[in-house]
Amino acid sequence: MSEERSWTFLSNHAHVLICLAADPISRQRDLATRVGVTERAISGIISDLEGGGYLRRERVGRRNRYTVLRRGQLRHPLEAHQSVGQLLDAVKVVP
């Protein structure tokens, strides 16, 4: 794509969920690079997702392993009838 992206259809929160569903042991540094935000932003997004019941973090040695909770309902009223799992299925994420 030759022109700079100024917007996307999915939020950074959705991008982080998609990345973690595909690679549950991703480091925050790697997530920041893939999503295109700072590590601090990733830390906040992960906290939001954990607090909202969409993500579980487990410490494994020196790393974290994340579990995306697919049954969580999407938050916006337009998509509230859909689950996180349905979103992941729509974008073809295979855990």
FIBANU-618170 format. One record per residue: residue in one letter; y, z, x of N, C-alpha, C in turn. Coordinates in steps of 0.2 Angstrom, whole numbers. Atoms other than C-alpha are relative to their C-alpha. Layout:
BEGIN
+------+-------+-------+-------+-------+-------+-------+-------+-------+-------+
| resn |   n.y |   n.z |   n.x |  ca.y |  ca.z |  ca.x |   c.y |   c.z |   c.x |
+------+-------+-------+-------+-------+-------+-------+-------+-------+-------+
|    a |     Y |     Z |     X |     Y |     Z |     X |     Y |     Z |     X |
...
+------+-------+-------+-------+-------+-------+-------+-------+-------+-------+
# end
This chain:
BEGIN
+------+-------+-------+-------+-------+-------+-------+-------+-------+-------+
| resn |   n.y |   n.z |   n.x |  ca.y |  ca.z |  ca.x |   c.y |   c.z |   c.x |
+------+-------+-------+-------+-------+-------+-------+-------+-------+-------+
|    m |    -6 |     0 |     4 |     0 |     0 |     0 |     6 |     0 |     5 |
|    s |    -6 |     1 |    -4 |    16 |    -6 |     8 |     6 |     5 |    -1 |
|    e |    -6 |    -5 |     1 |    29 |     5 |    -1 |    -2 |     7 |     0 |
|    e |     1 |    -7 |     0 |    31 |    23 |     0 |    -2 |     3 |    -7 |
|    r |     2 |    -3 |     6 |    22 |    33 |   -14 |     6 |     5 |    -2 |
|    s |    -5 |    -5 |     2 |    35 |    43 |   -24 |    -3 |     5 |    -6 |
|    w |     4 |    -4 |     5 |    23 |    50 |   -38 |    -7 |    -2 |    -1 |
|    t |     7 |     1 |     2 |     5 |    51 |   -43 |    -1 |     2 |    -7 |
|    f |     2 |    -2 |     7 |    -4 |    53 |   -59 |    -3 |     7 |     0 |
|    l |     3 |    -7 |     0 |   -13 |    70 |   -54 |     5 |     4 |     4 |
|    s |    -3 |    -5 |    -4 |    -5 |    86 |   -48 |    -3 |     1 |     7 |
|    n |     3 |    -2 |    -6 |    -7 |    93 |   -31 |    -6 |     5 |    -1 |
|    h |     6 |    -5 |     2 |   -18 |   107 |   -40 |    -6 |    -4 |    -1 |
|    a |     6 |     4 |     1 |   -29 |    93 |   -46 |    -3 |    -3 |     6 |
|    h |     2 |     3 |    -6 |   -30 |    85 |   -29 |    -4 |     5 |     4 |
|    v |     3 |    -5 |    -4 |   -35 |   101 |   -21 |    -7 |     2 |    -4 |
|    l |     7 |    -1 |     4 |   -49 |   104 |   -35 |    -5 |    -6 |     2 |
|    i |     4 |     6 |    -1 |   -55 |    86 |   -32 |    -3 |     1 |     7 |
|    c |     2 |    -1 |    -7 |   -56 |    89 |   -13 |    -5 |     5 |     1 |
|    l |     5 |    -6 |    -1 |   -65 |   106 |   -14 |    -6 |    -1 |    -4 |
|    a |     6 |     2 |     4 |   -77 |    99 |   -27 |    -4 |    -5 |     5 |
|    a |     4 |     5 |    -5 |   -82 |    85 |   -14 |    -2 |     4 |     6 |
|    d |     1 |    -4 |    -6 |   -81 |    97 |     1 |     1 |     7 |     0 |
|    p |    -1 |    -7 |     1 |   -83 |   115 |    -3 |     2 |     5 |     6 |
|    i |    -2 |    -4 |    -6 |   -80 |   121 |    15 |     6 |    -3 |     4 |
|    s |    -6 |     3 |    -3 |   -64 |   111 |    18 |     4 |     6 |     3 |
|    r |    -5 |    -5 |    -3 |   -52 |   121 |    29 |     7 |    -2 |    -3 |
|    q |    -7 |     1 |     3 |   -34 |   123 |    22 |     4 |    -5 |     4 |
|    r |    -4 |     5 |    -4 |   -27 |   113 |    36 |    -2 |    -7 |    -2 |
|    d |     2 |     7 |     2 |   -38 |    98 |    31 |     2 |    -2 |    -7 |
|    l |    -2 |     1 |     7 |   -34 |   100 |    13 |     8 |    -2 |     0 |
|    a |    -7 |     1 |    -1 |   -15 |   100 |    18 |     1 |    -8 |     2 |
|    t |     0 |     7 |    -2 |   -18 |    83 |    27 |    -2 |    -5 |    -5 |
|    r |     3 |     5 |     5 |   -28 |    75 |    13 |     5 |     0 |    -6 |
|    v |    -5 |     0 |     6 |   -16 |    81 |    -1 |     7 |    -2 |     2 |
|    g |    -7 |     2 |    -2 |     0 |    78 |     9 |     5 |     5 |    -1 |
|    v |    -4 |    -6 |     0 |     7 |    95 |     8 |    -1 |     5 |     6 |
|    t |     1 |    -5 |    -5 |     9 |   110 |    19 |    -6 |     5 |    -1 |
|    e |     5 |    -5 |     1 |    -4 |   123 |    23 |     2 |     6 |    -5 |
|    r |    -3 |    -6 |     4 |     7 |   136 |    15 |    -1 |    -2 |    -8 |
|    a |     1 |     3 |     7 |     7 |   125 |    -1 |    -7 |     0 |    -2 |
|    i |     7 |     0 |     2 |   -12 |   124 |    -1 |    -2 |     7 |    -1 |
|    s |     1 |    -7 |     1 |   -13 |   143 |     1 |     2 |     2 |    -7 |
|    g |    -3 |    -2 |     7 |    -2 |   145 |   -15 |    -4 |    -4 |    -5 |
|    i |     4 |     3 |     5 |   -12 |   132 |   -24 |    -7 |     3 |    -1 |
|    i |     7 |    -3 |     0 |   -29 |   140 |   -20 |     1 |     7 |    -3 |
|    s |    -1 |    -7 |     4 |   -22 |   157 |   -26 |     1 |    -1 |    -7 |
|    d |    -1 |     1 |     7 |   -16 |   149 |   -42 |    -7 |    -2 |    -3 |
|    l |     7 |     2 |     3 |   -33 |   141 |   -45 |    -5 |     6 |     0 |
|    e |     4 |    -6 |     0 |   -42 |   157 |   -41 |     2 |     4 |    -6 |
|    g |    -2 |    -4 |     5 |   -31 |   167 |   -52 |    -1 |    -3 |    -7 |
|    g |     1 |     3 |     6 |   -33 |   155 |   -66 |    -7 |    -1 |    -2 |
|    g |     7 |     1 |     1 |   -51 |   155 |   -65 |    -3 |    -6 |     1 |
|    y |     3 |     6 |    -1 |   -54 |   138 |   -59 |    -4 |    -1 |     7 |
|    l |     3 |     0 |    -6 |   -60 |   142 |   -42 |    -2 |     7 |     3 |
|    r |     2 |    -6 |    -3 |   -70 |   155 |   -33 |    -1 |    -1 |     8 |
|    r |     1 |     0 |    -7 |   -69 |   159 |   -14 |    -5 |     5 |     2 |
|    e |     5 |    -4 |    -3 |   -83 |   166 |    -4 |     1 |     0 |     8 |
|    r |    -1 |     0 |    -7 |   -81 |   171 |    14 |    -7 |    -1 |     3 |
|    v |     6 |     1 |    -4 |   -95 |   164 |    25 |     1 |     0 |     7 |
|    g |    -1 |     0 |    -7 |   -94 |   169 |    43 |     8 |     0 |     1 |
|    r |    -8 |     0 |    -2 |   -76 |   164 |    49 |     3 |    -5 |    -5 |
|    r |    -2 |     6 |     4 |   -75 |   150 |    35 |     0 |     3 |    -7 |
|    n |     0 |    -1 |     7 |   -72 |   150 |    16 |    -4 |    -5 |    -3 |
|    r |     4 |     4 |     4 |   -84 |   142 |     4 |     3 |     0 |    -7 |
|    y |    -3 |     0 |     6 |   -76 |   137 |   -12 |    -4 |    -3 |    -6 |
|    t |     4 |     3 |     5 |   -84 |   134 |   -29 |     5 |    -1 |    -6 |
|    v |    -4 |     2 |     5 |   -75 |   124 |   -42 |    -4 |     2 |    -7 |
|    l |     3 |    -2 |     6 |   -78 |   132 |   -59 |     1 |    -6 |    -6 |
|    r |    -1 |     6 |     4 |   -81 |   116 |   -70 |     1 |     1 |    -7 |
|    r |     0 |    -2 |     8 |   -81 |   125 |   -87 |     8 |     1 |    -2 |
|    g |    -7 |    -1 |     1 |   -62 |   129 |   -85 |     3 |    -6 |    -4 |
|    q |    -4 |     5 |     4 |   -51 |   120 |   -98 |     6 |    -2 |     4 |
|    l |    -7 |     2 |    -3 |   -36 |   110 |   -92 |     5 |     3 |    -4 |
|    r |    -5 |    -5 |     3 |   -20 |   119 |   -95 |     5 |    -4 |    -4 |
|    h |    -5 |     3 |     4 |    -8 |   106 |  -102 |    -2 |    -1 |    -7 |
|    p |     3 |     1 |     7 |    -9 |   105 |  -121 |    -3 |    -7 |    -2 |
|    l |     3 |     7 |     1 |   -12 |    86 |  -120 |    -7 |    -1 |     2 |
|    e |     7 |     0 |    -3 |   -28 |    89 |  -110 |    -4 |     6 |    -1 |
|    a |     4 |    -6 |     1 |   -33 |   106 |  -116 |    -7 |     0 |    -3 |
|    h |     7 |     1 |     3 |   -48 |    99 |  -125 |    -5 |    -2 |     5 |
|    q |     4 |     3 |    -5 |   -55 |    93 |  -108 |    -1 |     6 |     5 |
|    s |     2 |    -4 |    -6 |   -64 |   103 |   -94 |     2 |    -2 |     7 |
|    v |     0 |     2 |    -7 |   -62 |   103 |   -76 |    -5 |    -4 |     2 |
|    g |     6 |     4 |    -1 |   -79 |    96 |   -75 |     1 |    -7 |    -2 |
|    q |    -1 |     6 |     3 |   -74 |    82 |   -86 |     5 |    -4 |     4 |
|    l |    -5 |     3 |    -4 |   -59 |    78 |   -75 |    -4 |    -2 |     7 |
|    l |     4 |     2 |    -6 |   -71 |    78 |   -59 |    -5 |    -5 |    -2 |
|    d |     4 |     6 |     2 |   -83 |    67 |   -68 |     4 |    -6 |    -1 |
|    a |    -4 |     6 |     1 |   -69 |    55 |   -73 |     2 |    -3 |     7 |
|    v |    -2 |     3 |    -6 |   -64 |    53 |   -55 |    -6 |    -1 |     5 |
|    k |     6 |     1 |    -4 |   -82 |    52 |   -49 |    -1 |     5 |     6 |
|    v |     1 |    -5 |    -5 |   -83 |    68 |   -39 |    -7 |     3 |    -1 |
|    v |     7 |    -3 |     1 |  -101 |    73 |   -35 |     0 |     6 |     5 |
|    p |     0 |    -6 |    -5 |  -102 |    91 |   -28 |    -6 |     0 |     4 |
+------+-------+-------+-------+-------+-------+-------+-------+-------+-------+
# end
